Amino acid sequence: MTRITLYIGHADETDRPLHIAQIADKAGLYGVAVGEHVALGSDLSNYPYEGGLAHGDAGRKPYLEPSVLNGAIAATTRNIRISNCILLAPLRPAVLLAKQLTTIDVLSRGRCEPCFGTGWSHEEYASLNVDYAARRRILRDNIAACRALWETQPASFASDSVSFSGLFQMPQPVQKRIPILLGVKANHKNAALVAELCDGWECGPDDSNSLDRLREGSALYREAFAAAGRDPAELKVRAHLPRFLKPDGSGFDLERIFAAVPAMRAAGVTEFATGVTGRLEGFFGSMAAIEDHIGRIAELARQY
C-alpha cells in the first residue's frame, strides 16, 4: 500500500482536525500531518512560496497548536503516524520541544514522526522573542538537544543557544529513535544536516511540482546519507501529490492525482502527501463529504 500522509493544515475554527485524523486512521492511511502558525502579523511580504499571497493567504488561517492537537490525535487513534506539515521547532525551547514530542510518542505508543522547519514570518519570531536571523542555528541546536535527551539519561549538551548538564527528562520515547523529517530546500548544507541528525526530507509544494527537482533532491540527500555512513535506502522522502480538479470544478480528480505516484516513486519519493485543507465550505461541505474523500484516497493508495 502506498504510504499516504493526509495534510490537515487547517479546517475551520472547530475541533474538526481531530475528527479528520480519526477518520484517516480508520481508513488505514499511513500518516496525518497538521500545520501551524503561532501568530502572524499584518506584514506578509516575505511569504516565500510560489503563488505569493494569493496562495492560501500566506497561511493566515485558524491553526490549532500542534503539540496539543497531536497529543489528542495520539490518544484517540490506533495506527496512523503523527506528523506535521511543518513544526516551527526554533520557536520552542529545546528541552520543552523534546518533552512535547516524547509525550506524543508515549501517548501514541511510538507513532510520532515530526517534520521540522524554520518558517518565514519575522513578526512571528519577534512575538516569541526568538532571533529570526539565528533560526537555522537554533533549529540545528534544538534537534541535537532533543537527540541528547532521548538517547541518554542523564543527558548533557552544549551549544550557542541551549546547554544543560546531567539533566533527567522522563519518560523516554517509545521509539528508540524518533524519526525527524526536515522541511527544507534541496542543497548540500541542508542534506548534511538531515544526514547528521534527521531521517528524511520533506520536499514542500514547490519541489514536489517537478520530477527533475525531486530526482535531483532525492539523490543529493541519499548521497549525504552515504557520506555520513548511513544507509541511503533508509532515507524518508515525503512529497506532495499534485492537485488536479475535476473538469466541472466539483472536487479533486483523485484518479489523475494518483496517476502521478509511479513517476514520483521512481524519482525517489517514499511517502506521499495530499490534503484536506481550507475551510469546510467549498469542496468539503460536510464531515460526511470529507470521510468519503478520505475513503477514496485509501482505496487508491491500496491500488498503487
KERO-301688 format. One line per 10 residues: number of its first residue (from 0); their letters; for each residue x, y, z of C-alpha. Coordinates in Angstrom, 2 decimals. Each point is the difference from the previous one (the first is absolute). Last residue first. Layout:
BEGIN
NUM> A> X:Y:Z ~ ...
This chain:
BEGIN
303> YQRALEAIRG> -0.86:1.91:-6.11 ~ -3.33:-1.76:0.38 ~ 0.05:0.11:3.81 ~ 0.70:3.75:-0.08 ~ -2.91:0.38:-2.44 ~ -2.42:-1.52:2.48 ~ 1.43:2.09:2.85 ~ -0.45:3.22:-1.98 ~ -3.60:-1.04:-0.73 ~ -0.65:-0.46:3.70
293> IHDEIAAMSG> 1.52:3.41:0.71 ~ -2.40:1.66:-2.46 ~ -3.02:-1.86:1.39 ~ 0.96:1.04:3.53 ~ 0.41:3.62:-1.11 ~ -3.44:-0.04:-1.61 ~ -1.50:-1.43:3.19 ~ 1.76:2.71:2.00 ~ -1.92:2.54:-2.02 ~ 0.29:2.51:-2.83
283> FFGELRGTVG> 3.40:-1.13:-1.11 ~ 0.64:1.41:-3.49 ~ -0.94:3.54:1.02 ~ -1.05:0.41:3.61 ~ 2.16:-1.92:2.40 ~ 2.68:2.66:0.22 ~ 3.26:-0.76:-1.70 ~ 2.04:-3.13:0.15 ~ -0.63:-3.70:-0.43 ~ 3.31:-0.92:-1.48
273> TAFETVGAAR> 2.28:-2.28:-1.89 ~ 3.42:-1.26:0.98 ~ 2.01:-2.86:-1.43 ~ 2.70:-2.09:1.64 ~ 3.01:-1.70:-1.56 ~ 0.84:2.48:-2.78 ~ 3.17:-0.78:-1.96 ~ -0.73:1.10:-3.57 ~ -1.38:-3.47:-0.79 ~ -2.54:0.54:2.79
263> MAPVAAFIRE> -0.98:3.31:-1.61 ~ -0.47:-1.72:-3.36 ~ -2.12:-2.78:1.53 ~ -2.11:2.40:2.16 ~ -1.10:2.50:-2.69 ~ -3.04:-2.10:-0.95 ~ -1.14:0.60:3.55 ~ -0.98:3.59:-0.81 ~ -1.79:-0.97:-3.20 ~ -2.09:-2.56:1.85
253> LDFGSGDPKL> -0.57:2.47:2.84 ~ -1.55:2.70:-2.18 ~ -0.73:2.40:2.86 ~ -3.42:1.61:0.31 ~ -2.94:1.52:-1.88 ~ 2.06:2.06:-2.44 ~ -1.84:-1.43:-3.01 ~ 3.21:-1.38:-1.49 ~ 0.94:-1.63:3.33 ~ 2.80:1.78:1.79
243> FRPLHARVKL> 3.64:-1.02:0.04 ~ 2.34:0.62:2.92 ~ 3.36:-1.70:-0.34 ~ 1.17:-2.43:2.72 ~ 2.21:1.66:2.56 ~ 3.32:-1.62:0.79 ~ 1.44:-1.95:2.92 ~ 3.47:-1.51:-0.32 ~ 1.07:-2.29:2.84 ~ 3.63:-1.12:-0.14
233> EAPDRGAAAF> 0.51:-3.64:1.05 ~ 1.21:-1.11:-3.45 ~ 2.88:2.46:0.31 ~ 1.46:-2.15:2.83 ~ 2.00:2.28:2.30 ~ 3.76:0.49:0.02 ~ -0.24:3.80:-0.13 ~ 1.14:0.04:-3.64 ~ -2.71:-2.56:-0.81 ~ -2.69:2.14:1.59
223> AERYLASGER> 1.28:3.07:-1.86 ~ -0.19:-1.92:-3.28 ~ -3.57:-0.95:0.85 ~ -0.84:3.66:0.61 ~ 1.45:1.09:-3.34 ~ -1.64:-2.86:-1.89 ~ -3.41:0.91:1.45 ~ 0.54:3.63:-0.94 ~ 0.98:-0.78:-3.59 ~ -2.94:-2.35:-0.55
213> LRDLSNSDDP> -2.50:2.28:1.72 ~ 1.30:3.03:-1.89 ~ -0.25:-1.86:-3.30 ~ -3.48:-1.27:0.84 ~ -1.12:3.57:0.59 ~ -3.05:1.07:2.01 ~ 1.23:-1.61:3.21 ~ 2.82:2.55:0.28 ~ -2.53:2.84:0.29 ~ -2.49:-1.78:2.28
203> GCEWGDCLEA> 2.48:-1.06:2.69 ~ 2.62:-2.69:-0.33 ~ -0.06:-1.38:3.53 ~ 3.39:-1.69:0.25 ~ 0.62:-2.85:2.42 ~ 1.76:-1.50:2.96 ~ 1.61:2.80:1.98 ~ 3.21:0.77:1.91 ~ 3.08:-0.29:-2.18 ~ -1.52:-1.08:-3.32
193> VLAANKHNAK> -2.68:2.68:0.26 ~ 2.59:2.64:0.83 ~ 2.24:-1.06:-2.89 ~ -2.95:0.14:-2.40 ~ -0.83:3.53:1.15 ~ 3.52:1.23:-0.71 ~ 0.25:-1.87:-3.31 ~ -3.24:1.39:-1.41 ~ -3.58:-1.20:-0.39 ~ -2.31:2.51:1.65
183> VGLLIPIRKQ> -1.35:-0.59:3.48 ~ -2.71:-1.89:1.89 ~ 2.08:-2.25:2.24 ~ -1.33:-3.39:0.99 ~ 0.67:-1.40:3.47 ~ -0.26:-3.68:0.90 ~ -0.27:-0.58:3.77 ~ 2.80:-2.44:0.74 ~ -0.46:-2.85:2.48 ~ -3.71:0.61:-0.38
173> VPQPMQFLGS> -1.93:-0.01:3.28 ~ 1.49:3.36:0.95 ~ 1.62:0.37:3.45 ~ -2.08:0.93:3.02 ~ 1.66:1.94:1.45 ~ 2.43:2.84:-0.47 ~ 3.12:-0.16:2.16 ~ 2.68:2.64:-0.49 ~ 3.65:-0.59:0.89 ~ 1.07:3.14:-1.85
163> FSVSDSAFSA> -1.95:2.50:-2.05 ~ 0.69:2.42:-2.85 ~ -2.09:1.72:-2.66 ~ 0.65:2.80:-2.50 ~ 3.76:0.01:-0.55 ~ 0.31:-3.73:0.59 ~ 0.47:-2.41:2.91 ~ -1.67:-3.30:0.81 ~ -0.22:-2.36:2.95 ~ -2.51:-2.74:0.62
153> PQTEWLARCA> -0.60:-2.07:3.13 ~ -1.37:-2.13:-1.55 ~ 1.12:-0.67:-3.55 ~ -1.59:-0.24:-3.46 ~ -3.17:2.08:0.07 ~ 1.51:3.00:1.80 ~ 3.05:0.06:-2.28 ~ -2.15:-0.34:-3.14 ~ -2.19:2.87:1.18 ~ 3.10:2.14:0.55
143> AINDRLIRRR> 1.23:-0.76:-3.52 ~ -3.36:0.94:-1.49 ~ -0.15:3.22:2.01 ~ 3.57:0.96:-0.91 ~ -0.68:-0.50:-3.71 ~ -3.18:2.06:0.08 ~ 1.67:2.70:2.10 ~ 2.76:0.31:-2.59 ~ -2.58:0.24:-2.78 ~ -2.08:2.60:1.85
133> AAYDVNLSAY> 2.87:2.31:0.90 ~ -1.18:2.91:-2.20 ~ -3.53:-0.41:1.36 ~ 1.20:0.55:3.57 ~ -2.69:-1.36:2.32 ~ -1.92:2.37:2.30 ~ -3.30:-1.85:-0.52 ~ -1.75:2.91:-1.77 ~ 3.23:0.70:-1.88 ~ -0.01:-3.46:-1.56
123> EEHSWGTGFC> -3.58:0.38:-1.24 ~ 0.79:3.52:-1.21 ~ 2.85:-1.20:-2.18 ~ -2.25:-2.58:-1.66 ~ 1.77:-2.61:-2.17 ~ -0.09:-3.39:1.67 ~ 2.94:-1.94:1.39 ~ -0.94:-3.57:-0.73 ~ -0.50:-3.26:1.85 ~ -1.99:-3.12:-0.91
113> PECRGRSLVD> -0.96:-2.19:2.92 ~ -0.53:-3.78:-0.16 ~ -1.69:-1.12:3.23 ~ -1.59:-3.46:-0.21 ~ 1.67:-1.78:2.93 ~ -2.76:-0.94:2.42 ~ -2.15:2.99:-1.03 ~ -0.09:1.49:3.50 ~ 3.70:-0.76:0.46 ~ 1.05:1.53:-3.32
103> ITTLQKALLV> -2.16:3.09:0.55 ~ 1.53:0.45:3.47 ~ 3.51:-0.45:-1.40 ~ -0.75:2.68:-2.58 ~ -1.10:2.49:2.65 ~ 2.92:-0.81:2.29 ~ 2.59:0.44:-2.75 ~ -1.56:3.34:-0.99 ~ 0.06:1.16:3.65 ~ 3.71:-0.82:0.23
93> APRLPALLIC> 0.71:1.78:-3.29 ~ -1.89:3.21:0.77 ~ -2.65:0.41:-2.69 ~ -0.08:2.50:-2.87 ~ 2.99:-1.68:-1.67 ~ -2.11:-3.16:-0.59 ~ -2.60:1.57:-2.25 ~ -1.82:-3.28:-0.64 ~ -0.68:-0.38:-3.72 ~ -2.71:-2.03:-1.75
83> NSIRINRTTA> 0.26:-1.95:3.22 ~ 0.00:-3.65:1.00 ~ -1.93:-2.74:1.77 ~ 0.22:-3.47:-1.54 ~ -3.37:-1.77:-0.12 ~ -0.56:-3.21:1.91 ~ -2.35:0.33:2.96 ~ -1.59:3.44:0.29 ~ -1.53:1.95:2.91 ~ 2.96:0.61:2.33
73> AIAGNLVSPE> 2.48:0.84:-2.73 ~ -2.47:2.35:-1.70 ~ -0.48:1.87:3.28 ~ 3.74:0.26:0.46 ~ 0.29:1.13:-3.62 ~ -2.45:2.83:0.69 ~ 1.88:1.17:3.09 ~ 3.39:-0.23:-1.71 ~ -1.41:1.62:-3.14 ~ -1.68:3.15:1.37
63> LYPKRGADGH> -3.22:0.31:-2.04 ~ 0.24:1.93:-3.25 ~ -2.76:2.46:-0.90 ~ 1.41:1.47:-3.24 ~ 2.63:2.55:-0.98 ~ 2.01:-2.53:-2.04 ~ 1.24:2.44:-2.60 ~ -3.55:0.84:-1.10 ~ -0.21:-3.57:-1.33 ~ 2.05:0.76:-3.10
53> ALGGEYPYNS> -1.07:3.46:-1.17 ~ 2.63:1.46:2.31 ~ 2.77:-1.38:-2.15 ~ -0.89:-2.62:-2.58 ~ 3.25:-1.88:0.41 ~ 1.20:0.02:3.56 ~ 2.08:2.48:1.99 ~ -2.40:2.18:2.04 ~ 2.31:2.94:0.68 ~ -2.65:2.66:-0.61
43> LDSGLAVHEG> -2.48:-1.34:2.55 ~ 0.01:3.08:2.23 ~ -3.17:0.06:2.13 ~ 1.30:-2.29:2.70 ~ -0.25:-3.73:0.36 ~ -0.36:-2.12:3.13 ~ 0.94:-3.51:1.08 ~ -0.20:-1.26:-3.56 ~ -0.54:-3.64:-0.53 ~ -0.66:-2.95:-2.22
33> VAVGYLGAKD> -1.26:-3.48:0.81 ~ 1.18:-3.26:-1.51 ~ -1.74:-3.37:-0.15 ~ 1.66:-3.26:-0.85 ~ -0.16:-3.39:-1.71 ~ -3.68:-0.05:-0.95 ~ -2.09:-2.90:1.23 ~ -3.51:1.44:-0.36 ~ -0.47:-0.18:3.77 ~ 3.06:2.18:0.53
23> AIQAIHLPRD> -1.10:2.51:-2.65 ~ -3.41:0.31:1.70 ~ 1.70:0.58:3.37 ~ 2.20:2.69:-1.54 ~ -3.08:1.73:-1.44 ~ -1.57:-0.10:3.47 ~ 2.98:1.79:1.53 ~ 0.06:2.57:-2.82 ~ -3.73:0.59:0.70 ~ 0.61:1.59:3.41
13> TEDAHGIYLT> -1.42:3.34:-1.18 ~ 1.16:3.28:-1.58 ~ 0.31:-1.42:-3.49 ~ 1.98:-2.65:-1.79 ~ 3.69:0.76:0.28 ~ 3.01:-1.96:-1.17 ~ -1.59:-3.44:-0.20 ~ 2.73:-1.52:-2.12 ~ -0.75:-3.69:-0.46 ~ 3.10:-2.17:-0.19
3> IRTM> -0.26:-2.72:-2.61 ~ 2.35:-2.97:-0.03 ~ -0.87:-2.06:-3.05 ~ -1.32:-3.43:0.91
